[in-house]
Amino acid sequence: MLSLPLLDSAQGERPLLWSQGQAVTVAEFLDSVAGLAERLPTHRYSLNLCEQRQDFLIAFCAALLRGQANLLPPSRAPAVVEEMLATHADAYICDDARVAQPDANPVATAVGDPRLPADQVAVVAFTSGSTGAPQRHIKRWSSFAGSNACNVARIRACLAPQYAGARPWIVATVPPQHMYGIETSVLLPLLGDMAVHGARPLFPADIAAALAEVPPPRILVTTPVHLRALSDGAQRMPGLALVVSATAPLDQELARTIEQKWSTRLLEMFGSTETCVIATRETARENTWHLYPQIQLEPLEDGTTVSAPWFERSVTLQDMIELLPERRFSVRGRHADMVEVAGKRASLADLTRRLQSLPGVSDAVVFQPDPPGARAVRRVAALAVAPGLDAATLCAQLARSIDAAFIPRPLRLVQALPRNELGKLPREQLLAALRAAAPASRK
């Protein structure tokens, strides 16, 4: 049976992660993995809820060595965890407390040369739920290995010549439970000869402190929402060789601001839970995407089919794309994103961008609260964070740049949008926020 490495044990002395002020080597990490693997129960799924990235990595690898799949919920909310356990009966919870339990047998069995069957299910992941109910997707180790090789090559190509052959250190603000977090802060250290900081810093000062702890070349992995907040602050960042962004389209002006402010290079990734990363672009200088080698796209009327040698089968995404020369493409929107009212069409993403760009608006989203088929004409609604402004003023400003048919009705002002850990907006939370922001009915 074909097997693939989980980690190169021959590199025992190379740093893998940064924890508690010092580097943890591959050999030390594998000792921790072996100790936990012996303590894990015999189940099919490990529901990995570890909040500390170091603990997540240890639990992730220990489960794989036991032949178990890492079950990754769309969120760690108690109700979601209960649902995961109810729908996956042969699962147990692995959290920071379980990883930190004292080892009953301190002389654990050595891992040796850790390899996994190529077809082993490594992860059962779920979409974010931003377009409806979260969908379940299986990821095998061979698929991760194929996708990761493309990420490694692209990231290394972005590093300056003085870093040729150097080992990049990653600081990530994204949680490891989501596919973007796994690709950048789990697989790159395991399979890509890179290292990762064990923390998940959120505030600018914490991000700067984490970056300062690790040697160059430093890579910051984050999201557009986080970058927007960082760009407004005065926090200085230690030298950054690269900034990586994903989870939502990045505004070109923001990309340019980040590159100029931090004297760095910014790489945006395009992917999904279903496909992992399939393309990248340097957003400060280009609008089109560069497809990874061996990835094939087939445009459809209502989406795009994606295939690759490491896929079990082709995947159909809702993104509508236009193929361009030299393996480039542009995204024209998502099938579910298109709105049609009175014979006119618009994109929810474009409407959101226009609302977000209004003076005084710090965050906003435009969406359709009614499900498909609910009524002949599906209305457009919006939530906006705009201190000191009112809905009527925002609608009047919007009317200058969009057709009256697409003015949000209603447009509600809120203190904050219900974004999850990746900055995405699950549909159920949007609907709840819209209901909560509705004016009280008159008696």
ABEGO torsion letter per residue (X at the ends): XBBBBABBAAAAABBABBBGGBBBBAAAAAAAAAAAAAABBBBABBBBABABAAAAAAAAAAAAAAGBBBBBBABABAAAAAAAAAABABBBBBBAAAAABBBABABBBBAEBBBBBAABBABBBBBAGAAEBBBBBBBBAAAAAAAAAAAAAAAAAABBAAABGBBBBBBBABBAABAAAAAAAAAAAAAAGBBBBABBBABAAAAAAAAAABBOBBBBBBBAAAAAAAAABABBBBBBABBBBBGBBBBAAAAAAAAAAAGBBBBBBBBBAAAEBABBBBAAABABBBBBBGBBBBBBAAEBBBBBAABABBBBBABBBBBBBGGBBBBAEBAAABBBBGGBBBBAAAAAAAAAABBGBABBBBBBABBBGABABBBBBBBBBBBGBBAAAAAAAAAAABBAAABBOBBBBBABBBBBAAGBBBAAAAAAAAAAABBBBBX
